[in-house]
Amino acid sequence: MANFKYQQSCHTDLALEMKEEWEQFEKLTGVEVSTSKYCHKKICQTRIKIVDEEGERALGKPKGNYVTLEVKNLEEDVKQGLSRLIAKNLDILTEGAENILIAGLGNRSVTPDAIGPKVLNDLLVTRHLFECDLIHESEKGMRVVSAISPGVMAQTGIETMEILKGIVDRIKPQVIIVVDALAARSSNRLNRTVQLSDTGISPGAGVGNNRQEMNENTLGVKVVALGVPTVIAVPTLISDAISGFLTLLNDEQVGHMENVLTEQEQYKLAEELVKPYFCDMFVTPKNIDEEVQIISQCIAKGMNAFIKG
């Protein structure tokens, strides 16, 4: 399974990108894919369902549903459409659950890792209102929502999974929604893509900093993950530059060099070029502060619409 090993080393958390990588080499089996367009074709939704072990091996992810929402820009109508789709997909993935814990993962002091905490800043939290009987009759259809931003292990000395397990044992939610920053293979997807899944999450997997997994097996309740890619690996950027260079040669000078290097070979070459100093380095756009703020508010708006029912 050489191709699978390549995909695992290519620094992405997106099921869509793993699918794209695999399909360059051979036909993908064990996976069902459907694509839809919304908001005057400004939003592309790709639904990937991994149905068996072959699909798991190919994409390196557990069986389940993965929904990727992609936009090219965040104009006002696109933000509204994206929020509506987030609400709709959360309703589907949580299967009508009424009692929900939302966890904003990440380090709020590091902007590319602050998606989770920033979403919680604008989140509608309702559990205390229900317990104090402060819900108006017209609002009875709202979900019971608790929220926590547990920080990161370097700040707490505790695995995030252990913190959430303690909360789950105490308040017993039906579903946990975890919000986190991800890594992407394509720079065009940074801060322009939202991935939702019903299989849980492996925090830090895309950047090689694996923490304990958060899923139904480890936490005892269903875990729905919502993530936004905010960083890209340096070898990936160099691989893209090599690809662009070869394309330039093919178009203007050589004429028949389209198969000089496969994408796998380009990535391996990029890794060798940046060793030992930059191989584990990740970069983010210079306007990351503004973009994280915008996408976080968009996600919070969608989650609030989901909470209101």
DOTORPA-116583 format. One record per atom (N, C-alpha, C): residue in three letters; x, y, z. Coordinates in steps of 0.02 Angstrom, whole numbers, plus 50000, padded with zeros to 5 digits. Example, Ala and Ser with C-alpha at 12.3 -4.5 7.8 and 13.67 -1.06 7.14 Angstrom:
! DOTORPA-116583
ALA506604971650390ALA506154977550390ALA506604983550390SER506424988850354SER506844994750357SER506455000250394
END
This chain:
! DOTORPA-116583
MET500414994050000MET500005000050000MET500435006350000ALA500875007049953ALA501345012649950ALA500975019349945ASN500435019449907ASN500075025749898ASN499765028049963PHE499515023150002PHE499225024850067PHE499745027950113LYS500345025250112LYS500885028050153LYS501035035150133TYR501015036350068TYR501135043250044TYR500615047950070GLN499985045850066GLN499455050250088GLN499525051850163GLN499735046950201GLN499815048150272GLN500365053250286SER500865053850242SER501415058350254SER501305065350225CYS500715066250193CYS500625072350154CYS500285077950192HIS500235077250258HIS500025082750302HIS499355085750283THR498835081850288THR498165084450279THR497685080850324ASP497185084550349ASP496655081550388ASP496015080650347LEU496025082850285LEU495415082950244LEU495315076350207ALA494745073150218ALA494585067050182ALA494555068350107LEU494325074250087LEU494275075950016LEU494965075949983GLU495465078650017GLU496135078849988GLU496445071849985MET496305067750034MET496555060850032MET496235057049974LYS495595058349961LYS495255055349904LYS495575057549839GLU495705064049833GLU496015066749772GLU496705063749760GLU497095062849814GLU497765059949807GLU497725052749782TRP497265048849813TRP497215041849796TRP497005040949723GLU496535045049700GLU496265044249633GLU496775045749578GLN497335048849596GLN497865049949547GLN498215043449528PHE498155038449572PHE498515032249561PHE498065026449539GLU497475025949567GLU497035020349550GLU496325021949571LYS495855017749548LYS495155018649564LYS495035017649638LEU494635022049667LEU494485021749738LEU493885017149750THR493965012349796THR493415007849813THR493265008449887GLY492665006549906GLY492455006849976GLY492255013849997VAL492165018249948VAL492005025249963VAL491455027649916GLU490945030949944GLU490415033949904GLU490495041549905VAL490455044749847VAL490575051949842VAL490005055249804SER489765060849830SER489265064949794SER489435072249804THR489305076249752THR489475083349753THR488865087549736SER488765093149772SER488215097749759SER488475104849760LYS488125109249726LYS488305116349725LYS487735120449755TYR487915125649792TYR487425129949825TYR487615137249816CYS487155141649833CYS487275148849833CYS487545151049765HIS487145149649712HIS487345151449644HIS488025148549626LYS488135142249647LYS488745138449633LYS489375141349666LYS489275145649716LYS489845148549752LYS490085143949809ILE489665139149828ILE489845134449880ILE489805127349852CYS490345123649859CYS490365116649837CYS490355112149898GLN489875107549900GLN489825102749954GLN489985095749927THR490485092649957THR490675085749939THR490545081249998ARG490125076249987ARG489955071450040ARG490315064850025ILE490735062750071ILE491115056550064ILE490895051750119LYS490695045750098LYS490515040650146LYS490985034750139ILE491365033250191ILE491795027450191ILE491385021550216VAL491305016450173VAL490815011250189VAL491125004650212ASP491775003650200ASP492074997350220ASP492814998150234GLU493144992550248GLU493854992750267GLU494304994950210GLU494104993350148GLU494504995650091GLU494515003250089GLY493945006350101GLY493915013650103GLY494325016450160GLU494305013050217GLU494705015250275GLU495445015150259ARG495675009750227ARG496385009250210ARG496595014450159ALA496155015750111ALA496325020550058ALA496385027650085LEU495905029750126LEU495905036750149LEU496215037650218GLY496375032150251GLY496685032850316GLY496235035650369LYS495575034650360LYS495085037250407LYS494565031850422PRO494235032150480PRO493745027050498PRO493105027750457LYS492725022250455LYS492085022250420LYS491625027550448GLY491255030850402GLY490795036050423GLY490705041250369ASN490415046750388ASN490235052150341ASN490695058150350TYR490925060950293TYR491345066850293TYR491055071850243VAL490905077750266VAL490605082950224VAL491095088750220THR491285090650159THR491745096250149THR491375101850113LEU491395107850143LEU491085113750114LEU491655118450092GLU491675120050028GLU492215124250000GLU491945130649970VAL492285136149983VAL492115142649952VAL492755145849928LYS492695150149878LYS493285153749853LYS493385160249889ASN492845163249913ASN492895169449952ASN492315169650001LEU492345174350047LEU491835174750099LEU491445181250093GLU491125182050035GLU490655187550027GLU490065186550073GLU489675191750083GLU489135191550132GLU488635185950116ASP488425185350053ASP487935180150036ASP488235173150043VAL488895172550031VAL489225166050038VAL489265164250112LYS489425169050155LYS489455167650227LYS488775165250252GLN488245168450230GLN487575166450252GLN487415159350227GLY487585157950164GLY487465151350137GLY487875146050172LEU488495147650188LEU488925142950223LEU488655141550293SER488425146650328SER488135145650394SER487525141050391ARG487105142150341ARG486505137850334ARG486695130550322LEU487205129450280LEU487415122550266LEU487735119350327ILE488095123150366ILE488375120450429ILE487815118250475ALA487305122450483ALA486735120650525ALA486385114350500LYS486275114050435LYS485925108350405LYS486315101850415ASN486975102050403ASN487375096050410ASN487465093950483LEU487505098650528LEU487535096850599LEU486895093350621ASP486335095650595ASP485695092450611ASP485685085250587ILE485965084050527ILE485995077350500ILE486485072950539LEU487075075450551LEU487605071450582LEU487465069850656THR487105074350691THR486955073150762THR486315069050770GLU485975067650715GLU485385063250715GLU484855065450765GLY484725071950767GLY484175074350809GLY484315074750883ALA484945074150904ALA485115074550975ALA484905081351004GLU484665081251066GLU484425087451098GLU484895090051152ASN485305085651180ASN485765087551234ASN486485086951208ILE486815092651199ILE487455092751163ILE487985096451202LEU488595093751201LEU489185097151228LEU489605099351168ILE489785105751166ILE490205108351113ILE490885110151142ALA491415107451113ALA492095108651138ALA492495112451085GLY492745118251104GLY493165122251059GLY493895120651073LEU494185116151033LEU494865113951044LEU495375118951018GLY495975118751046GLY496505123051022GLY496755128051073ASN497255131751052ASN497585136751094ASN497365143751073ARG496985147151113ARG496715153651094ARG497275158951088SER497875157451112SER498425162251108SER498825161551042VAL498675156451003VAL499015155250939VAL498485155450885THR498475160750846THR497915162150800THR497735156350755PRO498205153050720PRO498005147450676PRO497685141650714ASP497785141350780ASP497515135950820ASP496915138150862ALA496655144150848ALA496145147150892ALA495445146650865ILE495335142850812ILE494665142150783ILE494155140050836GLY494315134750872GLY493845132050922GLY493655137150975PRO494145139951011PRO493975144951062PRO493605151051034LYS493785153250974LYS493455159150945LYS492725157750927VAL492575151650904VAL491885149850890VAL491475150250954LEU491765147851009LEU491395147851072LEU491245154951097ASN491645159851076ASN491525166851097ASN490835169251075ASP490595166751018ASP489955169050990ASP489415163650993LEU489515158551034LEU489055152951035LEU488485153951085LEU487905151651065LEU487305151851108LEU487325145751154VAL487415146951219VAL487435141551268VAL486785141751309THR486465136051316THR485775136051343THR485655131651404ARG486125127251421ARG485985122351474ARG485775125651540HIS486115130951559HIS485945134351622HIS485255137551619LEU485045139551560LEU484385142551553LEU483835137351564PHE483945131351538PHE483465126051549PHE483445124051623GLU484025123651655GLU484045121451724GLU483715126551771CYS483755132951752CYS483455138251793CYS482755140151769ASP482495136351721ASP481825137451694ASP481745144551668LEU482265146851630LEU482255153651603LEU482115153651528ILE481905147851500ILE481755147351430ILE481035149451417HIS480945154351373HIS480275156551355HIS479915150951317GLU479255150951321GLU478865145651289GLU479015145151215SER479135150851182SER479275150851110SER479965148051094GLU480385147051145GLU481065144651135GLU481155137451158LYS480605134051172LYS480645127151199LYS480965122351150GLY480965124051086GLY481245119551036GLY482005119751033MET482315124251071MET483055124751070MET483375118551100ARG483975117151077ARG484355111651105ARG484685113751171VAL484805108851213VAL485165109951276VAL485915109551261VAL486265115151267VAL486965115551245VAL487415117851301SER487945114051313SER488495116051357SER489105117151314ALA489575121051339ALA490175122451299ALA490785122951344ILE491355120751316ILE491985120951353ILE492555122051304SER493035126251325SER493645127151287SER494215124551332PRO494415118251323PRO494865114951371PRO495595116751365GLY495785121051317GLY496485122751308GLY496875117051278VAL497525117251284VAL497965112051257VAL498385109151313MET498675103451300MET499045099751351MET499625103851380ALA499935107951338ALA500495112051363ALA500265117151415GLN499625118951413GLN499355123751461GLN499075120351523THR498795114351515THR498435111051570THR498795105151599GLY499235101951560GLY499555095851582GLY499085089851579ILE498505090751549ILE497995085551546ILE497795084451473GLU497725078251453GLU497485076751386GLU496775079551379THR496635082751323THR495975085451311THR495435080051315MET495595074151291MET495115068651294MET494925067151366GLU495405067451413GLU495265066051483GLU494815071451514ILE494925077751494ILE494495083151518ILE493785082051494LEU493705080651430LEU493035079551403LEU492705073451433LYS493095068251446LYS492805062151476LYS492515063651544GLY492855067751583GLY492595069551649GLY491945073451644ILE491905078051596ILE491295081951586ILE490725077551562VAL490875073051515VAL490365068451489VAL490075064151545ASP490515061551588ASP490275057351643ASP489825061251690ARG489925067751695ARG489545071951741ARG488875074251711ILE488895077051650ILE488285080151623ILE487925075751572LYS488255070451549LYS487955065451505LYS487605068251443PRO487975071451399PRO487685073851336PRO487555067951289GLN487115068851241GLN486985063651191GLN487525063751137VAL487785069651121VAL488275070451069VAL488775075751090ILE489405074951070ILE489915080251077ILE490075082851008ILE490095089451000ILE490335092550939ILE491005095850955VAL491535093650922VAL492195096650934VAL492365101050875VAL492615107050889VAL492805111850838VAL493555112850842ASP493915112250787ASP494635112450790ASP494935115050725ALA495555117250728ALA495935119250668ALA496245112950637LEU496315113150570LEU496575107350533LEU497165109450491ALA497485104550458ALA498005105850408ALA497735103750340ALA497945107350288ALA497715105850220ALA498305104350174ARG498155101050118ARG498655099650066ARG498685105350016SER498125108850007SER498095114249958SER498035121049993SER498455125749974SER498425132450004SER497775135949987ASN497445134049932ASN496815137149913ASN496245135549962ARG496345130350003ARG495825128350050ARG495905131350119LEU496455134750132LEU496565137650198LEU496035142950213ASN495705142250269ASN495195146950293ASN494615147750244ARG494545143050196ARG494005143250147ARG493625136650144THR493775132250191THR493485125550190THR493265123550260VAL492695120350264VAL492445117550327VAL492315110150317GLN492605106050360GLN492485098850357GLN492085096750418LEU491545092950407LEU491155090050461LEU491165082450454SER491185078950510SER491185071650507SER490855068950570ASP490635062650567ASP490315059450625ASP490735053850653THR491395054250642THR491845048850664THR492325050950719GLY492245057050746GLY492705059350797GLY493305062950767ILE493835063750806ILE494405067650785ILE495035065250819SER495595065850783SER496265064550812SER496635071250813PRO496605074950868PRO496905081650870PRO497645081550852GLY497845086250808GLY498545086950790GLY498795082050739ALA498355077550713ALA498585072350667ALA498895075350604GLY498605080650578GLY498845083550516GLY499525086850521VAL499715088750582VAL500365092050591VAL500855087450628GLY500685081050633GLY501135076250664GLY501185076750739ASN500675079550771ASN500675080350844ASN500075076750874ASN500055070150862ASN499465066350880ASN499345066150955ARG498715067750975ARG498495067051043ARG497995061251046GLN497735059851105GLN497255054451111GLN496635055851070GLU496395050651035GLU495815051450992GLU495185052851034MET494735056651003MET494085058051034MET493555055250988ASN493255049751009ASN492725046650971ASN492265042851018GLU491795039350989GLU491295035951031GLU491615030551074ASN492145027551050ASN492485022351090ASN492825025151151THR493135031051144THR493525033851200THR493085038151247LEU492555041051221LEU492155045651262LEU491465042851281GLY491265037451249GLY490625034351267GLY490015037451236VAL490095042851197VAL489545045951161VAL489785047651091LYS489305048751046LYS489485050450978LYS489855057050975VAL490365057450932VAL490765063450925VAL490715065850852VAL490475071950843VAL490445075250778VAL490995080450777ALA491405080350724ALA491965085050720ALA491835090250666LEU492015096450681LEU491975101950633LEU492645105450633GLY492965105950574GLY493635108850572GLY493745113250512VAL494225117750519VAL494425122450466VAL495175121950457PRO495435120650396PRO496155120650387PRO496435127750389THR496945128750430THR497255135350438THR497995135250424VAL498295129350416VAL499025128850405VAL499175123850349ILE499765124750320ILE500005120150267ILE500745118850279ALA500955112750263ALA501655110850275ALA502125113750223VAL502725115650245VAL503225118450199VAL503385113550142PRO503485106950155PRO503615102450098PRO503065102550046THR502445103550068THR501885103850022THR501935109949976LEU502115115650005LEU502205121749965LEU502755120849913ILE503315117749934ILE503865116749888ILE503675111749833SER503285106549852SER503045101849803SER502605105249751ASP502185109849773ASP501765113649726ASP502205118049680ALA502735120849709ALA503185125049668ALA503535120749615ILE503745114749634ILE504055110149586ILE503565108449530SER502945107049550SER502435105449500SER502325111349452GLY502305117349480GLY502225123249437GLY502815124249390PHE503415122749415PHE504015123449374PHE504005118449316LEU503805112149331LEU503775107049280LEU503235108749228THR502685111549252THR502155113649205THR502405119149159LEU502795123749187LEU503085129149147LEU503545126349093LEU503965121449113LEU504415118349064LEU504025114849010ASN503495111349030ASN503095107548982ASN502765112148932ASP502535117948955ASP502175122548912ASP502625126448865GLU503215128448889GLU503615133248852GLU504275130648826GLN504535125248855GLN505215123248836GLN505275116048813VAL505065111448856VAL505215104448842VAL504685101248797GLY504055102348813GLY503525099848771GLY503235093148792HIS503655088448816HIS503395081748833HIS503675079448901MET503675083848951MET503955082149016MET503405081249069GLU502795080149048GLU502245079949095GLU502305074249145ASN502705069049129ASN502785063449175ASN503485063149204VAL503825068749208VAL504505068849235VAL504505066449307LEU504055069249348LEU503995067249417LEU503255066449434THR503075061049468THR502395060449493THR502325065049554GLU501705066249575GLU501605070549633GLU501925067449695GLN501905060849700GLN502235057449756GLN502985058949756GLU503285058449698GLU504005059749692GLU504165067049706GLN503725071549683GLN503825078749697GLN503815080049772TYR503345076849807TYR503305077949879TYR503925075249915LYS504135069349895LYS504735066449926LYS505355070749912LEU505405073449851LEU505955077849835LEU505925084149878ALA505325086849887ALA505245092849929ALA505465091450001GLU505285085650027GLU505495083750095GLU506255083550100GLU506575080750051GLU507305080250052GLU507625087150048LEU507325091650008LEU507615098350000LEU507595102450064VAL507085101350106VAL507015105550166VAL507285102150229LYS507495095850224LYS507795092650283LYS508455096050299PRO508665096250363PRO508275094250422PRO507915100150455TYR507925106050424TYR507705112050459TYR506965113750453PHE506675112450395PHE505995114850383PHE505485109350370CYS505675103150375CYS505235097650357CYS504605097550401ASP504675099450465ASP504105099350511ASP503815106350522MET503975110950478MET503725117750485MET503065118650448PHE502595122250479PHE501955123750447PHE501885131350443VAL501555133650390VAL501475140850380VAL500735142350372THR500575148850378THR499885151050376THR499855157850341PRO499295159850312PRO499265166350276PRO499425172250322LYS499685177650293LYS499875183450332LYS499275186950363ASN498675186250333ASN498075189350361ASN497675184350401ILE498015179750435ILE497685174450471ILE497215177150526ASP497405182650559ASP496985185350613ASP496295187150586GLU496275190650532GLU495635192750502GLU495235186750477GLU495575182150444GLU495215176550414GLU494945171750467VAL495325170550520VAL495075166350574VAL494475169450608GLN494485176050617GLN493925179450647GLN493295178750604ILE493375179650539ILE492795179250493ILE492505172250491ILE492925167150481ILE492675160350474ILE492395157850541SER492685160050597SER492435157950662SER491735160650674GLN491625166950656GLN490955169950664GLN490455166550619CYS490675164750559CYS490235161250512CYS490025154450540ILE490495150850569ILE490355144250599ILE489885145150659ALA490035150050701ALA489615151150760ALA488895152750740LYS488815156650688LYS488135158350665LYS487775152050642GLY488115147650606GLY487815141350585GLY487645136950643MET488095136550693MET487975132350751MET487395135050792ASN487335141650797ASN486785144650835ASN486115143250802ALA486105143350734ALA485485141550698ALA485305134250712PHE485815129950715PHE485705122850731PHE485445122250803ILE485715125950850ILE485515125650920ILE484785127850928LYS484585133050892LYS483905135650897LYS483385130850868GLY483625126250825GLY483175121150798GLY482745123650740
END
